[in-house]
Amino acid sequence: MKKIIVVVTYEAFVPEDMTVDQLENNIDDYVRDSFSDFRATAENYHTEEESEPWFQIDGVMVGTESMISVGGN
């Protein structure tokens, strides 16, 4: 089995003097409570029993900037 990572980006404009540390724990709790897991259907997959993998939240990262490199299939 291979691992697929789903990346979602949320943006907010905050005052210059507000820090990531002031928000980080509350954001982590909110995301985990609201969006813990989901299933997605793979279209035209040959085995119906395995066509809906279950995506579970692995980690929540909060910061001011990030770079993501995406690989192929």
N, C-alpha and C positions, 0 to 999 in steps of 0.2 A: 504494500500500500504506500502511496505517496501522500505527503502532507500538503494541503492547500491553505494558504494564508489569505484572509480577507482583510483589507485595510479600508477603514472608513475615516474621513476627515471631517471634523467639526471646527468651525471658526467662530470666534467672538472677538469683538473689539472691546478692550478693557482700558481703564485709566492707566497712564504711564507708571504710576507708583504702585499698582497692584502686582503682586508676584505670583508665579506659578505655584509656589508652595502654599499660598493662601487658598488655592482652589483645588489642588491635586487630589486630596483625599475625598472631598465631596464629589468631584467628577467621577473618580473611580467607583465609589459606592453607587452613584446614580446610574452609571452605564451598566454595571453588573446587575443591579436590581431591575432595570428596565429592559435590557437586551441580552439576556443570559445565553440564549442559544436559538438556533433555527435550523430548518431543513430546506434544502434546495433540490429541485428535480433536474437531473441530467437528461436533456432531450435526446431522444433516439438512442438511449443506452441499451445494449443488448440483454442485460439481465435486470428484469423489473424489480426484483427484491433488493438490489443494490443501487437502484437509480436515484435514491434520495439520501445522500450523505447528511449526517447530523453535524453541524458546525457548532462547536462549543467555544465560549470566550476563554482565551488563554491568558491575556494580559491587557491592561489598559495603560497607555503611555501618554503623558501630558507634558507638553513643552511649548516653546515659542516658535520652533522651526524644525523641520525634519526633511530628510531625503530618503526616498524609497526607490530601490532598484527592483524591477520585476523581471522574473525569468520567463521561460517559455512553458510549453505544455509538459 
